[in-house]
Amino acid sequence: MLFFYLYIKFIDMISVNFIRNSVLFIMNKSNLGYIGTSELDIFCNLAQRDIYENLFFQYNQFVNKQNKRLTGSEYADIPKNIQEQIDYFATYSSPSEFVFDAPTETWSFTNTNLYRVENLSLVDNTTKKKVDVELVSKRQLNVLINSDMTKPSLMFPVYEKIGNKFKPFPLVPGNYYLELFYLRTPLAPKWTFNLVAGNPVYNPSASDLQDVDLHESLLIPFLTKTLMYCGVSLREPEVQAYINSEEAKQFQEKQ
């Protein structure tokens, strides 16, 4: 077990191979069963999405506590730490990822990894100056368009969201382009292997290898959550009870 904790201490990324070896070690130690490669990939992806989506709830929860002066500063600034974990997924679009549809005057974002829109900007292609494009409701849009004083302009552009499309006002001129600042969807973990004498052996050079796509500080919560899914699959109440108790301890420590 000492090696296990030393490995966690010095690891600089969440390796999917490390996660697999850790899960198998913990599960096999008590003869609780074996998890297949495809099953573990699925459980890792579920655990990853669960943790990712819960970050937003945690951030809101601790910001409320911060407003009540119930959190600390510097290393004890929990909202800042959670924001860094979320910012791991922050990215900007490129001009080629937007496609204009003339009949509907809408722009489609072609990258399929969009999880949440944070900001839309109108960028001058010559000066590279940016102007924020404000999201408005349909009702607000009608009021703005019909008013001479608040009519959208290149200085104060707005847009409405129609499904997965963006409709800016005014129309984007030829020397401008749209830039999206957004949070991407986590990449699904995949442990790659070769079969040697009928047994899967880790293949780190495979082109489709994908490590766990989370901030490295989330290693322990991710491992705990993955074990929970494995326990559900194996229907082992001891594993489930242990993981639940560990999560309860972590929750109490954060109060």
ABEGO torsion letter per residue (X at the ends): XAAAAAAAAABABBBAAAAAAAAAAAAAAAGAEBBBAAAAAAAAAAAAAAAAAAAAAAAAAAAAAAAAGABBBEAABAAAAAAAAAAAABBBBBAAABBBBAAAGBBBBABAABABBABBBBBBAAAGBBBBBBBBBAAAAAAAAABAAABBBAABBBBBBBEABBBBOBBBBAABBBBBBBBBBBBBBBBBBBBBGGBBBBBAABAABBBBBBBAAAAAAAAAAAAAAAAAAAGBAAAAAAAAAAAAAAAAAAX
